[in-house]
């Protein structure tokens, strides 16, 4: 693994330190995250819910959307909320449904089945809406690519409002209002999740009704779940929504969310981005991956404690099945990946099988990218049609690559790092060849070497609680705002041992200038054969964190890489 230590900017460090009254290291950490202006730095550190969220009416179609929703409410028209089946779509639906049902009982929701209906608005739903006298359809976390379906709704006399955050293709749907930061050139922040865009609509509605915006704070538990699960950058408005949303989620009174938290085995009141990503979100996603996504939505909206416990237990069972299926597919996919790399020298992995469950292929693609450090598209084949999910690496824009192959794709969508495709199975081999030609031109051999971006070099002797406090000022961590990584050279290994059920983790005691720290290297057992006695010297790259054990807190190094052991 290559270490890339980010360059210091002493001049800007000095400005930030003086004007913001912060340490030089915190100043540099802000600079490393692309923050170069004083106002941006203040906003990042403060992240004030009342002052720092943008005016929802900065969206050019917000007035139209709010007015149409209020018209439907006042005229007692039937409203249908159509959501996506992932966590972002489910939380978007729960958020908008919970807010609108305060004003109308003529409100319904629909979440499509991934396997039977696929992604996005479909003709069946438009026909159902017409047959049941719906006057307004609101799509959440989808809709921007539904050209034909929106037109059909219009022909039936049904208005459509699109609330989405996905990238547009060539045509724009004929909806009466489109709230999408990637469509709206005037809205400055483009990276809101679908549930974040729904929250902006809720803000607009409350402002129009002259209701207190603070009441919307109570809905941030939905917002933080969808935003974190959708892997958007933890910057700008997302940072504000996540930071405050974590506070709300840790105190949530919703019986469904409390049952989900307790059933996931995590501590209520101590939730963070990691527990959402690895405990809560997978359970909510599992329903849509293997069956009926409405189970997850029902859990978010349920009022009965007994039903909440039942639904949470059901989602746990589905999630366990999802893990088992995923493990088997990953094993097969890994073997195919090795073959493509060793025998074909492929820089992008295009893998397909009739035996792979469509609901878990996105997870498999992510795991392959992590393991092989190259883009991967995993395709599930059924009845001659392949549904694929792709993930990419830094330096390879997956969506743009797919655009060059659109003549052999039935459908595609996504962004730089993640995308989905639909393809005729007869075209998969051609698609594989063409994508690898593109990859050969754009992916250098050096891009395939894992790189660790290091924020700063420090001496272990300089690590103290003040540095931990500086790091905590940057929370929450995620895409765009990663947990800071430091490196330190010439450290003495005082002790080491393997821990974990399969002895896959490395537990260390490290010393530098008579200062000793505990260190844990998750999954670093492969390198442990290099450390065969005490007193070895090593260079380390690590995060800093507080480790709680038996009521005692100590600074611990979460080791990401070890080099130059001698």
C-alpha positions in Angstrom: 0.0 0.0 0.0 1.3 3.4 -1.0 1.1 6.3 1.5 0.4 9.7 0.2 1.1 12.3 2.8 -0.9 15.5 2.1 1.1 18.7 1.8 1.0 21.2 4.5 -0.2 24.8 3.9 1.6 26.7 6.7 0.2 30.1 5.5 -3.4 29.1 5.5 -2.9 27.1 8.7 -1.8 30.4 10.4 -4.8 32.3 9.1 -7.3 29.6 10.4 -5.5 29.2 13.7 -5.5 33.0 14.4 -9.0 33.9 13.1 -10.8 30.7 14.4 -8.8 30.2 17.5 -8.0 26.6 16.7 -4.8 24.5 16.7 -2.5 24.3 13.6 -3.3 20.6 13.3 -7.1 21.2 13.2 -6.5 24.0 10.7 -4.5 21.6 8.4 -7.2 18.9 8.8 -9.8 21.4 7.5 -7.5 22.4 4.6 -7.0 18.7 3.7 -10.8 18.5 3.4 -10.8 21.2 0.7 -11.9 24.0 3.0 -9.9 27.2 2.2 -12.2 30.1 3.2 -12.8 31.4 6.7 -16.6 31.4 6.3 -16.6 27.8 5.0 -14.4 26.7 7.9 -16.7 28.4 10.4 -19.7 26.8 8.8 -18.0 23.4 8.8 -17.1 23.5 12.5 -20.4 25.1 13.6 -22.9 23.2 11.4 -25.9 25.2 12.8 -29.3 23.7 12.0 -31.2 27.0 12.1 -28.6 29.2 10.3 -26.6 27.1 7.9 -29.3 25.2 6.0 -30.1 26.9 2.6 -33.4 28.5 1.7 -35.5 25.7 0.2 -36.9 28.2 -2.3 -33.5 28.4 -3.8 -34.8 25.4 -5.8 -36.5 27.0 -8.8 -39.5 24.6 -8.8 -40.0 24.6 -5.0 -42.9 27.2 -5.2 -44.7 25.0 -7.8 -44.2 21.9 -5.7 -45.4 23.3 -2.4 -48.4 25.1 -4.1 -49.5 21.9 -5.8 -49.2 19.8 -2.6 -51.2 22.4 -0.7 -53.8 22.5 -3.5 -54.2 18.7 -3.2 -54.5 19.0 0.6 -57.1 21.8 0.4 -59.1 20.1 -2.3 -59.0 16.7 -0.5 -57.3 15.1 -3.6 -55.7 11.7 -3.3 -51.9 11.8 -3.1 -49.6 8.9 -3.9 -46.0 8.9 -2.7 -43.9 6.6 -4.9 -40.5 5.7 -3.4 -37.5 3.6 -4.1 -36.7 0.3 -2.3 -33.4 1.2 -0.8 -32.8 2.9 2.6 -32.7 6.4 1.0 -36.0 5.7 -0.8 -37.7 4.1 2.2 -36.7 6.9 4.6 -37.7 9.5 2.0 -41.2 7.9 1.8 -41.5 7.7 5.6 -40.4 11.3 6.0 -42.8 12.8 3.5 -45.7 10.5 4.5 -45.2 11.4 8.2 -45.2 15.1 7.4 -48.1 15.2 5.0 -50.4 13.0 7.1 -50.6 15.9 9.5 -52.6 17.8 6.9 -54.5 15.1 5.0 -55.8 11.5 5.3 -56.0 11.1 1.5 -52.4 9.9 1.4 -50.9 6.6 0.3 -47.5 5.2 -0.5 -46.1 2.7 -2.9 -42.7 1.0 -2.9 -42.0 -1.2 -6.0 -40.7 -4.8 -5.8 -37.1 -4.9 -7.0 -37.6 -8.2 -8.8 -41.1 -7.9 -10.3 -41.1 -4.2 -11.1 -37.5 -3.0 -11.1 -36.3 0.6 -10.3 -38.4 3.7 -10.8 -41.9 4.7 -11.7 -43.7 2.1 -13.8 -46.8 1.8 -16.0 -48.6 -0.5 -13.6 -48.5 2.1 -10.9 -49.7 4.9 -13.2 -52.7 2.7 -14.3 -53.4 1.9 -10.6 -53.3 5.6 -9.7 -55.7 6.4 -12.6 -58.1 3.6 -11.6 -58.2 4.8 -8.0 -58.7 8.5 -8.7 -55.3 9.8 -7.6 -54.7 13.4 -8.7 -51.1 13.7 -7.6 -48.1 11.4 -7.6 -44.9 12.5 -5.8 -41.8 10.4 -6.6 -39.1 10.4 -4.0 -35.5 9.2 -4.6 -36.5 8.4 -8.2 -38.4 9.7 -11.1 -35.8 11.8 -13.0 -35.4 9.1 -15.6 -39.2 8.2 -15.9 -39.9 10.1 -19.1 -42.6 7.8 -20.6 -44.3 7.1 -17.2 -44.6 10.8 -16.3 -46.0 11.5 -19.8 -48.6 8.7 -19.4 -49.6 10.1 -16.0 -50.1 13.5 -17.6 -52.3 12.0 -20.3 -54.5 10.5 -17.5 -54.7 14.0 -15.9 -52.5 13.1 -13.0 -49.9 15.6 -11.9 -46.4 14.4 -11.0 -43.9 16.1 -8.7 -40.4 14.6 -8.9 -38.2 14.7 -5.8 -34.9 13.1 -6.7 -31.1 13.5 -6.5 -29.9 11.2 -9.3 -28.1 12.4 -12.5 -30.3 13.3 -15.5 -30.0 11.6 -18.8 -30.7 13.4 -22.0 -34.4 14.0 -21.6 -36.3 15.7 -18.8 -39.7 14.3 -17.6 -42.7 16.6 -18.2 -43.5 16.8 -14.4 -45.2 19.9 -13.1 -42.2 20.3 -10.7 -38.8 18.8 -10.4 -36.8 19.2 -7.1 -33.4 17.8 -7.9 -30.1 19.6 -7.1 -28.4 17.9 -10.1 -31.2 19.3 -12.4 -31.4 22.7 -10.8 -28.5 24.8 -11.9 -29.4 27.5 -9.3 -29.1 25.2 -6.3 -25.5 25.4 -5.1 -25.1 22.0 -3.3 -25.5 19.1 -5.6 -24.9 16.1 -3.3 -28.0 15.9 -1.1 -29.4 12.4 -0.7 -33.0 11.7 -1.8 -34.2 12.0 1.8 -32.2 15.3 2.1 -34.1 16.7 -0.9 -37.4 15.6 0.7 -36.4 17.4 3.8 -35.9 20.6 1.7 -39.5 20.2 0.4 -40.7 19.8 4.0 -38.9 23.0 4.9 -40.6 24.8 1.9 -44.0 23.5 3.0 -43.5 24.6 6.6 -42.3 28.0 5.5 -45.3 28.5 3.2 -47.6 27.5 6.0 -45.7 29.8 8.5 -45.1 26.8 10.8 -42.1 26.6 13.1 -39.1 25.0 11.3 -37.8 23.7 14.6 -40.6 21.0 14.5 -38.9 19.4 11.5 -35.9 18.7 13.7 -37.8 15.7 15.0 -37.7 14.1 11.6 -34.0 14.1 11.3 -33.8 10.5 12.5 -35.2 9.5 9.1 -32.9 11.9 7.3 -29.7 10.7 8.9 -30.5 7.0 8.2 -31.1 7.6 4.5 -28.3 10.1 4.0 -25.6 7.9 5.6 -26.9 4.7 3.9 -26.7 6.4 0.4 -23.0 7.2 0.7 -23.2 10.9 -0.2 -20.4 13.2 0.8 -20.5 14.3 4.5 -20.1 17.9 3.5 -22.2 21.1 3.4 -25.9 20.5 4.1 -25.4 16.8 4.4 -22.9 17.4 7.3 -25.5 19.5 9.1 -28.3 17.0 8.6 -26.1 14.0 9.7 -24.6 15.8 12.7 -27.9 16.8 14.1 -29.7 13.7 12.9 -27.4 11.5 14.9 -28.5 13.4 18.0 -32.2 12.9 17.2 -31.7 9.2 16.3 -29.9 8.6 19.6 -33.0 9.9 21.4 -35.7 8.8 19.0 -39.1 8.0 20.4 -40.3 6.1 17.3 -41.1 2.6 18.4 -40.0 1.1 15.0 -36.6 2.7 15.1 -36.1 1.7 18.8 -37.0 -1.9 17.9 -34.6 -1.8 14.9 -31.8 -0.5 17.1 -32.3 -3.0 19.9 -32.7 -5.9 17.5 -29.5 -4.9 15.7 -27.5 -5.4 19.0 -26.2 -1.9 19.1 -26.4 0.5 22.0 -29.4 2.9 22.0 -28.0 6.3 22.7 -24.5 5.5 21.3 -25.2 5.3 17.6 -22.7 6.6 15.1 -22.1 6.5 11.3 -20.5 3.1 11.6 -23.4 1.5 13.5 -25.8 2.9 10.9 -23.7 1.6 8.0 -23.1 -1.8 9.4 -26.0 -2.6 11.6 -29.2 -0.5 10.9 -29.0 0.2 7.1 -28.3 -3.5 6.1 -31.4 -4.6 7.9 -33.6 -2.0 6.3 -32.0 -2.8 2.9 -32.4 -6.5 3.3 -36.2 -6.4 2.9 -35.9 -4.9 -0.6 -32.9 -7.0 -1.6 -34.7 -10.3 -1.0 -38.4 -9.6 -1.0 -40.8 -7.0 0.1 -39.3 -3.5 0.9 -42.6 -2.4 2.5 -41.6 -4.4 5.6 -38.9 -1.9 6.3 -41.2 1.1 5.6 -43.9 -0.4 7.9 -41.2 -0.6 10.7 -40.3 3.1 10.3 -44.0 4.1 10.4 -45.4 1.7 13.0 -47.0 2.9 16.2 -47.5 -0.5 18.0 -44.5 -1.8 20.1 -45.5 -5.4 19.6 -45.7 -5.0 15.8 -42.4 -3.1 15.8 -40.7 -6.0 17.6 -42.2 -8.5 15.1 -41.1 -6.5 12.1 -37.6 -5.9 13.5 -37.2 -9.6 14.2 -38.4 -10.4 10.6 -35.8 -8.0 9.2 -33.1 -9.6 11.3 -34.0 -13.0 9.8 -34.0 -11.6 6.3 -30.7 -9.9 6.8 -29.1 -13.2 8.1 -30.4 -14.9 4.9 -29.0 -12.0 2.8 -25.5 -12.5 4.5 -25.5 -16.2 3.8 -26.5 -15.7 0.1 -23.9 -13.0 -0.2 -21.1 -15.0 1.2 -21.8 -17.8 -1.3 -21.9 -15.4 -4.2 -18.8 -13.6 -3.1 -16.9 -16.8 -3.0 -17.8 -17.6 -6.6 -17.3 -14.0 -7.8 -13.9 -13.9 -6.1 -12.7 -17.0 -8.1 -13.9 -15.4 -11.4 -12.2 -12.1 -10.5 -8.9 -13.9 -9.9 -9.2 -15.5 -13.3 -10.0 -12.3 -15.1 -7.0 -10.5 -13.4 -4.4 -13.3 -13.8 -5.4 -14.7 -17.2 -6.9 -11.7 -18.9 -5.2 -8.8 -17.2 -8.5 -7.0 -16.9 -8.5 -3.6 -15.2 -12.3 -3.7 -14.7 -14.1 -6.8 -13.5 -17.3 -7.7 -15.4 -18.8 -10.8 -13.7 -22.1 -12.5 -14.4 -24.1 -15.6 -13.5 -27.6 -17.0 -13.6 -27.3 -18.2 -10.0 -26.7 -14.8 -8.4 -29.4 -13.1 -6.5 -30.1 -9.6 -8.0 -30.7 -8.2 -4.5 -27.1 -8.6 -3.2 -25.0 -7.9 -6.3 -24.3 -4.3 -5.2 -22.8 -5.5 -2.0 -20.7 -8.0 -3.9 -19.4 -5.3 -6.3 -18.4 -3.2 -3.3 -16.5 -6.1 -1.7 -14.7 -6.9 -4.9 -13.6 -3.2 -5.3 -12.3 -3.2 -1.7 -10.4 -6.5 -2.3 -9.0 -6.0 -5.8 -8.8 -2.2 -5.9 -10.4 -2.0 -9.4 -13.9 -1.2 -10.7 -16.3 -4.1 -10.7 -19.8 -4.7 -12.3 -21.6 -7.8 -11.0 -24.5 -9.0 -13.2 -27.4 -11.2 -12.3 -28.9 -13.0 -15.3 -32.5 -14.1 -15.6 -34.6 -14.9 -18.7 -32.0 -13.5 -21.0 -31.8 -10.1 -19.2 -28.9 -9.1 -17.0 -29.3 -6.6 -14.1 -26.0 -5.3 -13.0 -24.6 -3.2 -10.2 -21.2 -1.5 -10.4 -18.8 0.2 -8.1 -15.6 2.1 -9.0 -12.3 3.5 -7.7 -10.8 6.9 -7.6 -9.8 8.0 -11.1 -12.4 6.0 -13.1 -15.7 7.7 -13.8 -18.1 4.7 -14.0 -21.1 6.6 -15.3 -19.2 8.2 -18.2 -17.7 4.9 -19.1 -21.3 3.5 -19.3 -22.4 6.4 -21.5 -20.0 5.2 -24.2 -21.7 1.8 -24.1 -25.3 3.0 -24.1 -25.9 1.5 -27.6 -25.6 -2.0 -26.1 -27.3 -1.3 -22.8 -31.1 -1.5 -22.3 -30.8 1.0 -19.5 -28.3 2.5 -17.1 -27.9 5.1 -14.4 -25.8 6.2 -11.5 -22.8 8.4 -10.9 -19.0 8.5 -10.7 -18.5 5.7 -8.1 -21.7 3.6 -8.4 -24.1 2.6 -11.2 -26.7 0.1 -12.3 -27.3 -1.4 -15.7 -29.8 -3.5 -17.6 -28.4 -5.5 -20.5 -29.4 -8.3 -22.9 -27.3 -11.3 -21.8 -26.1 -11.8 -25.4 -24.4 -8.5 -25.1 -22.4 -9.1 -21.9 -19.3 -10.4 -23.6 -19.2 -7.4 -25.9 -19.9 -5.1 -23.0 -17.0 -6.7 -21.0 -14.6 -6.2 -23.9 -15.6 -2.6 -24.5 -15.4 -1.6 -20.8 -12.0 -3.1 -20.6 -10.8 -1.2 -23.6 -12.0 2.0 -21.9 -10.3 0.9 -18.6 -7.0 0.2 -20.4 -7.0 3.8 -21.7 -8.0 5.5 -18.4 -6.7 3.3 -15.6 -3.0 3.4 -15.0 -1.2 0.5 -13.4 -0.4 2.9 -10.5 -4.2 3.4 -10.0 -4.5 -0.3 -9.1 -2.1 0.0 -6.2 -4.1 0.8 -3.0 -3.3 4.3 -1.7 -3.6 5.5 1.8 -4.1 9.3 2.0 -2.4 10.5 5.2 -3.3 13.8 6.8 -0.1 14.4 8.7 3.0 12.9 10.1 3.1 12.9 14.0 5.3 11.5 16.7 3.5 9.2 19.1 4.9 11.3 21.9 2.8 14.3 20.7 -0.5 12.4 20.8 -2.7 13.6 23.7 -6.3 14.3 24.6 -6.1 17.8 23.0 -5.4 16.1 19.6 -8.4 13.8 20.2 -10.6 16.8 20.9 -9.4 18.5 17.6 -10.3 15.3 15.7 -13.7 15.1 17.4 -14.5 18.6 16.1 -14.5 17.2 12.6 -17.1 14.5 13.3 -19.2 12.9 11.8 -16.9 11.1 9.5 -17.7 9.7 6.1 -17.2 10.2 2.4 -15.7 13.6 1.7 -14.8 13.9 5.4 -12.8 10.8 6.3 -11.6 10.1 9.8 -8.1 11.6 9.9 -5.2 9.2 9.2 -1.8 10.0 10.7 1.6 8.3 10.2 4.5 7.9 12.6 8.0 6.5 12.0 10.5 4.4 14.0 8.1 3.1 16.7 9.1 0.2 18.9 6.8 -2.8 19.1 6.7 -3.6 22.8 4.2 -6.5 22.5 1.9 -8.1 19.9 -0.6 -10.9 19.6 -3.4 -12.1 17.3 -7.0 -11.7 18.5 -10.5 -12.4 17.2 -12.4 -15.6 16.6 -10.3 -16.5 13.6 -7.1 -14.7 14.9 -7.4 -12.3 12.0 -6.8 -9.1 14.0 -3.4 -7.7 15.3 -3.2 -6.3 18.8 -0.1 -4.3 19.5 1.6 -2.2 22.2 3.7 0.6 20.6 6.3 2.8 22.2 8.0 6.0 21.1 10.1 8.2 23.5 8.8 6.2 26.5 5.2 6.9 25.6 3.2 3.6 25.1 -0.1 3.2 23.2 -2.3 0.2 22.5 -3.0 -0.5 18.8 -5.5 -2.7 17.0 -5.1 -3.6 13.3 -8.3 -5.2 12.0 -7.6 -7.8 9.4 -3.8 -7.2 9.5 -3.0 -10.8 10.5 -1.5 -11.4 7.0 1.4 -9.2 7.9 1.9 -10.5 11.4 4.6 -13.0 10.4 6.9 -10.1 10.0 6.7 -9.3 13.7 8.4 -12.2 15.3 9.8 -10.7 18.5 9.5 -7.7 20.8 11.7 -4.7 20.2 11.1 -4.5 16.4 10.9 -1.0 14.9 8.0 -0.2 12.5 6.3 2.7 10.7 2.6 3.0 11.3 -0.4 4.6 9.6 -3.5 4.9 11.9 -6.6 6.6 13.1 -6.8 7.9 16.7 -9.8 6.9 18.8 -10.8 6.5 22.4 -11.2 2.8 23.5 -13.6 2.1 26.3 -13.0 -1.0 28.4 -14.4 -1.8 31.8 -15.3 1.8 32.4 -11.8 3.1 31.5 -11.1 5.2 28.4 -7.7 5.2 26.7 -6.3 6.6 23.5 -5.9 3.7 21.0 -4.3 3.5 17.5 -6.6 2.0 14.9 -3.8 0.8 12.6 -4.4 0.9 8.9 -1.0 -0.2 7.6 2.5 -1.3 9.0 5.7 -0.7 7.0 9.5 -1.2 7.3 9.6 -3.6 10.2 13.2 -4.2 11.2 
